[in-house]
Amino acid sequence: MRMIRPAILAAAMGGLLASGAAQADTVPAFKGNDTGGIISYSLVSQSDVRALAIDHCARYGKVVKFLGAQTYYGGYISFACRWVPYGASDRPLRVRY
């Protein structure tokens, strides 16, 4: 009797885990931090990705430098946020709509 309860519990937990649907995590179309970020290539036809990147880096007082683009379905455009170059006296402007 002592072994039946844990066996039933283990079978029930195994059944619950096996019956659950597997899901992949969703990835946002735009993701970044103070050092840079990535933009999904699918946004190229929907919005101005250059303005998105410039606005993102300007929040941190930096300028954008595009690094690369994977120009196929599921690809990304990567960019880096750099400090304002020497000699520039103005901070970057934030894009507001």
C-alpha positions in Angstrom: 0.0 0.0 0.0 2.9 2.4 0.7 4.3 2.0 -2.8 1.0 2.4 -4.6 0.5 6.1 -3.8 3.9 7.3 -5.0 3.5 5.2 -8.2 0.1 6.7 -8.9 1.4 10.2 -8.2 4.4 9.6 -10.5 2.1 8.2 -13.3 -0.2 11.2 -13.0 2.6 13.7 -13.1 4.1 11.9 -16.1 0.8 12.0 -17.9 0.4 15.7 -17.2 3.8 16.4 -18.6 3.4 14.3 -21.6 0.0 15.7 -22.5 1.1 19.4 -22.4 1.8 21.1 -25.7 5.3 22.1 -26.5 5.8 25.8 -27.2 8.8 27.8 -28.4 9.4 31.1 -26.8 8.4 34.1 -28.9 11.1 36.6 -29.9 10.3 40.3 -30.1 10.7 42.0 -33.4 12.9 44.7 -31.8 15.2 44.1 -28.8 18.1 46.1 -27.5 19.9 47.7 -24.5 22.5 50.4 -24.0 25.1 48.6 -26.1 23.0 47.9 -29.2 20.3 45.6 -30.4 18.6 43.6 -33.2 15.7 44.4 -35.4 13.7 41.6 -37.2 14.1 41.8 -41.0 10.3 41.5 -41.3 10.0 45.1 -40.0 11.9 46.5 -43.0 8.7 46.6 -45.1 6.5 47.8 -42.2 8.5 50.7 -40.6 11.6 52.8 -40.8 14.2 50.6 -39.1 16.8 53.3 -39.2 14.6 55.7 -37.2 13.8 52.9 -34.7 17.5 52.3 -34.1 18.4 56.0 -33.9 15.6 56.6 -31.4 16.7 53.6 -29.3 20.3 54.7 -29.1 19.4 58.4 -28.5 17.6 57.3 -25.2 21.1 56.5 -23.9 22.7 59.6 -25.3 24.5 57.6 -28.0 24.6 57.3 -31.8 23.8 54.2 -33.9 26.2 52.2 -36.0 24.7 49.5 -38.2 26.7 46.3 -38.1 25.1 43.8 -40.4 21.9 42.5 -42.0 20.6 39.0 -42.7 18.4 39.7 -45.7 16.2 36.6 -45.6 13.1 35.4 -43.8 13.8 35.1 -40.1 17.0 37.3 -40.3 18.0 40.3 -38.2 19.5 43.7 -38.6 22.1 44.3 -35.9 23.3 47.6 -34.6 25.6 49.0 -31.9 25.1 52.1 -29.8 28.3 54.2 -29.7 29.2 57.2 -27.7 29.0 60.6 -29.5 32.2 61.0 -31.5 34.8 63.5 -30.2 34.3 67.0 -31.5 30.5 66.8 -31.6 29.1 69.3 -29.2 25.5 68.3 -29.4 23.8 65.3 -28.0 21.8 63.0 -30.4 18.2 64.0 -31.0 15.4 61.7 -30.0 12.8 61.0 -32.7 9.3 62.0 -31.6 6.2 61.5 -33.6 
